[in-house]
């Protein structure tokens, strides 16, 4: 009986190993080294991130459910590069973080192809990511987290050439971050001031709100007071939000900002006394500060000049708002002399305000 049980155990073990060999796992199908090569350069206002990574690695990481993932034929590789743009882009952007001058960069995948590398006996995929920047950065940071979770022996050879910033690194599971360069205080102040000037235009609702305050003014004194309150309140919340001391949900903020156009348009159209502009400017200015602060989203707290960055950005926003208010005042001073134009502009903005609120709040 014992001998029979022993023979049965041996036979079962042999059959198990045999069946296991018939159905190899996805990971066991990989016979090559887990390796990648990365070149990071800048041309104009675009940082180009080119990574050449083992074809198997990118296929199993980006499209793990693809039945072709273990297929090593050239036809399977062609299908992958032609059909897998979106999952590859999602995987790469989720696991590669780039920072320029303490702010995170937003990129996109612009090219995916198969390449052959000299001295390498395995197929590689080449992915090109492009990241728009304001200027060549003085400080650059890279956090790389591809493959390591599945294969701790993965290696990436990195070369960086961003103007004066140059570096070479070898990323392994224990060390996969790169920090080069440093921002001086004068550069920080200038860079974030200019960033604030440009960011005003991305929050176009503020321009409409300022125009409404100008249209509904009873006097220059009332207008100046309303703009001063608006600027002061949003600057306070912008600083608090930029320093991450106060936060509100983005969806809620954008809904309130859209609603402000409708409410101020309606009040300007129907009210005769128009004595609530200070309250409207201050109340909505509170929420506009959070909207402006989105330009600082992801600001690194270990940069050494964070408070100066936020203050310079706030001053830039304030300067842009003041310039826009002056230009709008001069333009509207003459435009509103046209008969019935006052009512037509307000009704148009009223309709836009309610439509924009619905879009922001429910879509």
Long-range contacts (C-beta under 8 A, 24 or more apart in sequence): 24-70, 26-60, 26-64, 26-69, 26-70, 27-60, 27-150, 29-56, 29-70, 29-72, 30-56, 30-57, 30-60, 32-56, 32-121, 32-122, 33-122, 33-155, 34-147, 34-151, 34-153, 34-154, 34-155, 35-120, 35-154, 35-155, 35-156, 35-157, 36-146, 36-147, 36-154, 36-155, 36-156, 36-157, 37-117, 37-156, 37-157, 38-144, 38-156, 38-157, 38-158, 38-159, 39-159, 39-161, 40-142, 40-158, 40-159, 40-160, 40-161, 40-162, 41-161, 41-162, 42-133, 42-136, 42-161, 42-162, 42-163, 45-132, 45-133, 45-134, 45-135, 46-130, 46-131, 46-132, 46-133, 47-98, 47-100, 47-105, 47-107, 47-130, 47-131, 47-132, 47-133, 47-162, 48-128, 48-129, 48-130, 48-131, 49-96, 49-98, 49-107, 49-128, 49-129, 49-130, 49-131, 50-126, 50-127, 50-128, 50-129, 51-92, 51-126, 51-127, 51-129, 51-156, 52-115, 52-117, 52-124, 52-125, 52-126, 53-124, 53-125, 53-127, 53-146, 53-147, 53-156, 54-122, 54-123, 54-124, 54-125, 55-80, 55-114, 55-122, 55-123, 55-124, 55-125, 56-122, 57-146, 57-147, 57-151, 57-154, 58-88, 58-91, 58-125, 58-127, 59-84, 59-125, 60-150, 61-91, 61-146, 61-147, 61-150, 62-87, 62-88, 62-90, 62-91, 62-92, 63-87, 63-88, 72-123, 77-114, 77-123, 78-114, 80-125, 81-112, 81-113, 81-114, 81-125, 84-112, 85-109, 85-112, 88-112, 88-125, 88-127, 91-146, 92-127, 92-129, 92-146, 93-129, 95-144, 95-145, 95-146, 96-129, 96-142, 96-143, 96-144, 96-145, 96-146, 97-141, 97-142, 97-143, 98-131, 98-140, 98-141, 98-142, 99-139, 99-140, 99-141, 99-142, 99-298, 99-300, 100-131, 100-133, 100-137, 100-139, 100-140, 101-137, 101-138, 101-139, 101-183, 101-188, 101-191, 102-139, 102-183, 102-299, 102-300, 102-303, 102-305, 102-306, 102-309, 103-296, 103-298, 103-299, 103-300, 104-297, 104-298, 105-131, 105-132, 105-133, 106-131, 106-132, 107-131, 134-191, 134-194, 134-195, 134-198, 135-191, 136-162, 136-163, 136-164, 137-162, 137-163, 137-165, 137-181, 138-165, 138-181, 138-182, 138-183, 138-184, 138-187, 138-191, 139-165, 139-179, 139-180, 139-181, 139-182, 139-183, 139-303, 140-165, 140-178, 140-179, 140-180, 140-181, 141-177, 141-178, 141-179, 141-180, 141-300, 142-177, 142-178, 143-176, 143-177, 144-171, 144-176, 144-177, 144-178, 145-176, 148-173, 148-176, 182-304, 183-303, 183-304, 183-305, 185-305, 185-308, 188-305, 188-308, 188-309, 188-312, 189-308, 189-312, 190-312, 191-312, 192-308, 192-309, 192-310, 192-312, 192-313, 192-316, 193-312, 193-313, 193-315, 193-316, 193-319, 194-316, 195-295, 195-313, 195-316, 196-292, 196-295, 196-312, 196-313, 196-314, 196-315, 196-316, 196-317, 196-318, 196-319, 196-320, 197-316, 197-317, 197-319, 197-320, 199-292, 199-295, 199-313, 199-316, 199-317, 199-320, 200-292, 200-317, 200-320, 200-321, 200-324, 201-320, 202-295, 203-257, 203-288, 203-291, 203-292, 205-257, 205-258, 205-260, 205-261, 205-288, 205-291, 205-356, 206-288, 206-291, 206-292, 206-321, 207-324, 207-328, 208-261, 208-349, 208-352, 209-260, 209-261, 209-264, 209-284, 209-288, 210-321, 210-324, 210-325, 210-328, 211-328, 211-332, 211-349, 212-261, 212-264, 212-265, 212-268, 212-346, 212-349, 213-264, 213-277, 213-281, 214-325, 214-328, 214-329, 214-332, 215-268, 215-332, 215-336, 215-342, 215-345, 215-346, 216-264, 216-267, 216-268, 216-271, 216-274, 216-277, 217-274, 217-277, 218-274, 222-274, 222-277, 223-329, 225-277, 225-278, 226-277, 226-278, 226-280, 226-281, 227-281, 227-321, 227-325, 229-278, 229-281, 229-282, 229-285, 230-281, 230-282, 230-284, 230-285, 230-288, 230-321, 231-285, 231-318, 231-321, 231-322, 232-285, 233-281, 233-282, 233-285, 233-286, 233-289, 234-285, 234-286, 234-288, 234-289, 234-292, 234-317, 235-289, 235-314, 235-317, 235-318, 236-289, 237-285, 237-286, 237-287, 237-288, 237-289, 237-290, 237-293, 238-289, 238-290, 238-292, 238-293, 238-310, 238-313, 238-314, 238-317, 239-289, 239-310, 239-311, 239-314, 240-289, 241-289, 241-290, 241-293, 241-296, 242-293, 242-296, 242-299, 242-309, 242-310, 242-313, 242-314, 243-306, 243-307, 243-310, 244-301, 247-290, 248-287, 248-290, 250-294, 251-360, 251-361, 253-287, 253-290, 253-291, 254-291, 254-360, 255-357, 255-360, 255-361, 256-284, 256-287, 257-284, 257-287, 257-288, 257-291, 257-360, 258-353, 258-356, 258-357, 258-359, 258-360, 258-361, 259-353, 259-357, 259-361, 260-284, 260-287, 260-288, 260-353, 261-349, 261-352, 261-353, 261-356, 261-357, 262-350, 262-353, 262-354, 262-356, 262-357, 263-353, 264-353, 265-346, 265-349, 265-350, 265-353, 266-350, 266-353, 268-346, 269-343, 269-346, 269-347, 269-350, 292-317
